[in-house]
């Protein structure tokens, strides 16, 4: 039996962090190297994402939010239609529901992705006038 779980998650920091306190100079050097690595990732994200997306504004967030809300409504509406048949779900019904749920989840993840992009400073955000 396979299980499909819905919802999203954020990865917690899973980077290796040395705990050897015996040599403070080595620990400082390693922390400096790790900061340099993190900055390289930040600068790369900022450059690449900035080239692709440019900037963001409240209207973009609103459009994504409305698209996700609409996808959720369509998905749940279809599920209610299926429920009216007494729970007799055809393979076509199931495939349609799975597609509609995936659409909703992808749009929700895109919204969260854009939010994280702005939060991390990869692109500028222009507030609504």
Phi and psi restraints in degrees (value plus and minus 20) as a CYANA .aco file:
   2 UNK   PHI    -120.8   -80.8
   2 UNK   PSI     135.1   175.1
   3 UNK   PHI    -145.7  -105.7
   3 UNK   PSI     112.6   152.6
   4 UNK   PHI    -133.6   -93.6
   4 UNK   PSI     105.5   145.5
   5 UNK   PHI    -129.9   -89.9
   5 UNK   PSI     118.5   158.5
   6 UNK   PHI    -122.5   -82.5
   6 UNK   PSI     146.8   186.8
   7 UNK   PHI      91.1   131.1
   7 UNK   PSI     152.0   192.0
   8 UNK   PHI    -145.1  -105.1
   8 UNK   PSI     146.2   186.2
   9 UNK   PHI    -166.7  -126.7
   9 UNK   PSI     136.2   176.2
  10 UNK   PHI    -131.2   -91.2
  10 UNK   PSI     117.2   157.2
  11 UNK   PHI     -93.1   -53.1
  11 UNK   PSI     115.3   155.3
  12 UNK   PHI    -102.7   -62.7
  12 UNK   PSI     144.9   184.9
  13 UNK   PHI     -82.5   -42.5
  13 UNK   PSI      99.7   139.7
  14 UNK   PHI    -139.4   -99.4
  14 UNK   PSI       6.9    46.9
  15 UNK   PHI     -98.1   -58.1
  15 UNK   PSI     126.4   166.4
  16 UNK   PHI     -87.8   -47.8
  16 UNK   PSI     111.3   151.3
  17 UNK   PHI    -147.6  -107.6
  17 UNK   PSI      91.5   131.5
  18 UNK   PHI     -84.4   -44.4
  18 UNK   PSI     122.3   162.3
  19 UNK   PHI    -132.8   -92.8
  19 UNK   PSI     -11.2    28.8
  20 UNK   PHI     -93.9   -53.9
  20 UNK   PSI      87.8   127.8
  21 UNK   PHI    -114.4   -74.4
  21 UNK   PSI     -13.8    26.2
  22 UNK   PHI     -92.0   -52.0
  22 UNK   PSI     -46.8    -6.8
  23 UNK   PHI    -148.3  -108.3
  23 UNK   PSI      75.5   115.5
  24 UNK   PHI     -81.3   -41.3
  24 UNK   PSI     -52.4   -12.4
  25 UNK   PHI     -87.4   -47.4
  25 UNK   PSI     -60.9   -20.9
  26 UNK   PHI     -85.9   -45.9
  26 UNK   PSI     -60.9   -20.9
  27 UNK   PHI     -82.7   -42.7
  27 UNK   PSI     -62.2   -22.2
  28 UNK   PHI     -83.1   -43.1
  28 UNK   PSI     -62.4   -22.4
  29 UNK   PHI     -82.1   -42.1
  29 UNK   PSI     -65.3   -25.3
  30 UNK   PHI     -84.6   -44.6
  30 UNK   PSI     -63.6   -23.6
  31 UNK   PHI     -79.9   -39.9
  31 UNK   PSI     -60.3   -20.3
  32 UNK   PHI     -83.9   -43.9
  32 UNK   PSI     -61.5   -21.5
  33 UNK   PHI     -85.0   -45.0
  33 UNK   PSI     -62.2   -22.2
  34 UNK   PHI     -85.3   -45.3
  34 UNK   PSI     -58.0   -18.0
  35 UNK   PHI     -83.7   -43.7
  35 UNK   PSI     -59.5   -19.5
  36 UNK   PHI     -83.6   -43.6
  36 UNK   PSI     -61.5   -21.5
  37 UNK   PHI     -82.7   -42.7
  37 UNK   PSI     -66.5   -26.5
  38 UNK   PHI     -82.2   -42.2
  38 UNK   PSI     -59.9   -19.9
  39 UNK   PHI     -86.3   -46.3
  39 UNK   PSI     -57.4   -17.4
  40 UNK   PHI     -80.6   -40.6
  40 UNK   PSI     -63.3   -23.3
  41 UNK   PHI     -83.8   -43.8
  41 UNK   PSI     -62.7   -22.7
  42 UNK   PHI     -80.7   -40.7
  42 UNK   PSI     -69.1   -29.1
  43 UNK   PHI     -82.9   -42.9
  43 UNK   PSI     -59.3   -19.3
  44 UNK   PHI     -84.2   -44.2
  44 UNK   PSI     -66.2   -26.2
  45 UNK   PHI     -80.9   -40.9
  45 UNK   PSI     -64.2   -24.2
  46 UNK   PHI     -81.3   -41.3
  46 UNK   PSI     -64.0   -24.0
  47 UNK   PHI     -87.6   -47.6
  47 UNK   PSI     -71.0   -31.0
  48 UNK   PHI     -88.7   -48.7
  48 UNK   PSI     -69.4   -29.4
  49 UNK   PHI     -85.9   -45.9
  49 UNK   PSI     -57.3   -17.3
  50 UNK   PHI     -81.4   -41.4
  50 UNK   PSI     -59.7   -19.7
  51 UNK   PHI     -85.9   -45.9
  51 UNK   PSI     -58.8   -18.8
  52 UNK   PHI     -97.9   -57.9
  52 UNK   PSI     -65.0   -25.0
  53 UNK   PHI    -120.7   -80.7
  53 UNK   PSI     -43.5    -3.5
  54 UNK   PHI      57.1    97.1
  54 UNK   PSI    -112.4   -72.4
  55 UNK   PHI    -163.7  -123.7
  55 UNK   PSI     158.9   198.9
  56 UNK   PHI    -152.2  -112.2
  56 UNK   PSI     137.7   177.7
  57 UNK   PHI    -166.4  -126.4
  57 UNK   PSI     153.7   193.7
  58 UNK   PHI     -80.9   -40.9
  58 UNK   PSI     -53.5   -13.5
  59 UNK   PHI     -84.5   -44.5
  59 UNK   PSI     -59.4   -19.4
  60 UNK   PHI     -81.9   -41.9
  60 UNK   PSI     -63.4   -23.4
  61 UNK   PHI     -83.2   -43.2
  61 UNK   PSI     -60.9   -20.9
  62 UNK   PHI     -83.5   -43.5
  62 UNK   PSI     -63.0   -23.0
  63 UNK   PHI     -82.2   -42.2
  63 UNK   PSI     -63.8   -23.8
  64 UNK   PHI     -85.1   -45.1
  64 UNK   PSI     -61.0   -21.0
  65 UNK   PHI     -84.0   -44.0
  65 UNK   PSI     -62.5   -22.5
  66 UNK   PHI     -86.1   -46.1
  66 UNK   PSI     -61.8   -21.8
  67 UNK   PHI     -81.5   -41.5
  67 UNK   PSI     -63.0   -23.0
  68 UNK   PHI     -86.6   -46.6
  68 UNK   PSI     -61.5   -21.5
  69 UNK   PHI     -83.2   -43.2
  69 UNK   PSI     -62.4   -22.4
  70 UNK   PHI     -83.6   -43.6
  70 UNK   PSI     -64.6   -24.6
  71 UNK   PHI     -81.8   -41.8
  71 UNK   PSI     -59.4   -19.4
  72 UNK   PHI     -83.6   -43.6
  72 UNK   PSI     -65.2   -25.2
  73 UNK   PHI     -82.1   -42.1
  73 UNK   PSI     -62.4   -22.4
  74 UNK   PHI     -85.1   -45.1
  74 UNK   PSI     -63.5   -23.5
  75 UNK   PHI     -81.0   -41.0
  75 UNK   PSI     -71.1   -31.1
  76 UNK   PHI     -87.4   -47.4
  76 UNK   PSI     -57.8   -17.8
  77 UNK   PHI     -79.9   -39.9
  77 UNK   PSI     -62.7   -22.7
  78 UNK   PHI     -84.9   -44.9
  78 UNK   PSI     -58.8   -18.8
  79 UNK   PHI     -83.8   -43.8
  79 UNK   PSI     -58.8   -18.8
  80 UNK   PHI     -85.3   -45.3
  80 UNK   PSI     -57.9   -17.9
  81 UNK   PHI     -82.5   -42.5
  81 UNK   PSI     -62.3   -22.3
  82 UNK   PHI     -83.6   -43.6
  82 UNK   PSI     -60.1   -20.1
  83 UNK   PHI     -82.5   -42.5
  83 UNK   PSI     -49.8    -9.8
  84 UNK   PHI     -85.8   -45.8
  84 UNK   PSI     -38.9     1.1
  85 UNK   PHI    -104.5   -64.5
  85 UNK   PSI     -10.9    29.1
  86 UNK   PHI      61.3   101.3
  86 UNK   PSI      -1.8    38.2
  87 UNK   PHI      65.4   105.4
  87 UNK   PSI     -12.6    27.4
  88 UNK   PHI     -99.7   -59.7
  88 UNK   PSI      80.0   120.0
  89 UNK   PHI    -120.3   -80.3
  89 UNK   PSI     101.0   141.0
  90 UNK   PHI    -102.6   -62.6
  90 UNK   PSI     142.4   182.4
  91 UNK   PHI     -78.4   -38.4
  91 UNK   PSI     -54.3   -14.3
  92 UNK   PHI     -86.6   -46.6
  92 UNK   PSI     -61.3   -21.3
  93 UNK   PHI     -80.7   -40.7
  93 UNK   PSI     -65.1   -25.1
  94 UNK   PHI     -84.0   -44.0
  94 UNK   PSI     -62.8   -22.8
  95 UNK   PHI     -83.2   -43.2
  95 UNK   PSI     -61.7   -21.7
  96 UNK   PHI     -84.9   -44.9
  96 UNK   PSI     -64.4   -24.4
  97 UNK   PHI     -81.5   -41.5
  97 UNK   PSI     -62.6   -22.6
  98 UNK   PHI     -83.1   -43.1
  98 UNK   PSI     -62.1   -22.1
  99 UNK   PHI     -83.8   -43.8
  99 UNK   PSI     -63.8   -23.8
 100 UNK   PHI     -85.9   -45.9
 100 UNK   PSI     -60.1   -20.1
 101 UNK   PHI     -84.1   -44.1
 101 UNK   PSI     -64.1   -24.1
 102 UNK   PHI     -81.5   -41.5
 102 UNK   PSI     -59.2   -19.2
 103 UNK   PHI     -81.3   -41.3
 103 UNK   PSI     -67.5   -27.5
 104 UNK   PHI     -79.5   -39.5
 104 UNK   PSI     -67.3   -27.3
 105 UNK   PHI     -84.0   -44.0
 105 UNK   PSI     -59.8   -19.8
 106 UNK   PHI     -84.2   -44.2
 106 UNK   PSI     -63.0   -23.0
 107 UNK   PHI     -86.2   -46.2
 107 UNK   PSI     -58.2   -18.2
 108 UNK   PHI     -84.5   -44.5
 108 UNK   PSI     -63.3   -23.3
 109 UNK   PHI     -85.3   -45.3
 109 UNK   PSI     -57.1   -17.1
 110 UNK   PHI     -83.3   -43.3
 110 UNK   PSI     -62.0   -22.0
 111 UNK   PHI     -79.2   -39.2
 111 UNK   PSI     -69.5   -29.5
 112 UNK   PHI     -82.9   -42.9
 112 UNK   PSI     -57.7   -17.7
 113 UNK   PHI     -82.8   -42.8
 113 UNK   PSI     -63.8   -23.8
 114 UNK   PHI     -84.2   -44.2
 114 UNK   PSI     -60.1   -20.1
 115 UNK   PHI     -81.5   -41.5
 115 UNK   PSI     -63.9   -23.9
 116 UNK   PHI     -85.2   -45.2
 116 UNK   PSI     -56.7   -16.7
 117 UNK   PHI     -80.5   -40.5
 117 UNK   PSI     -65.3   -25.3
 118 UNK   PHI     -89.1   -49.1
 118 UNK   PSI     -64.1   -24.1
 119 UNK   PHI     -77.9   -37.9
 119 UNK   PSI     -58.4   -18.4
 120 UNK   PHI    -105.1   -65.1
 120 UNK   PSI     -23.2    16.8
 121 UNK   PHI      60.2   100.2
 121 UNK   PSI       0.7    40.7
 122 UNK   PHI     -92.4   -52.4
 122 UNK   PSI     -50.9   -10.9
 123 UNK   PHI    -156.4  -116.4
 123 UNK   PSI     133.0   173.0
 124 UNK   PHI     -95.4   -55.4
 124 UNK   PSI     131.2   171.2
 125 UNK   PHI    -133.2   -93.2
 125 UNK   PSI     105.5   145.5
 126 UNK   PHI    -119.1   -79.1
 126 UNK   PSI      96.4   136.4
 127 UNK   PHI     -89.8   -49.8
 127 UNK   PSI     136.6   176.6
 128 UNK   PHI     -85.0   -45.0
 128 UNK   PSI     125.0   165.0
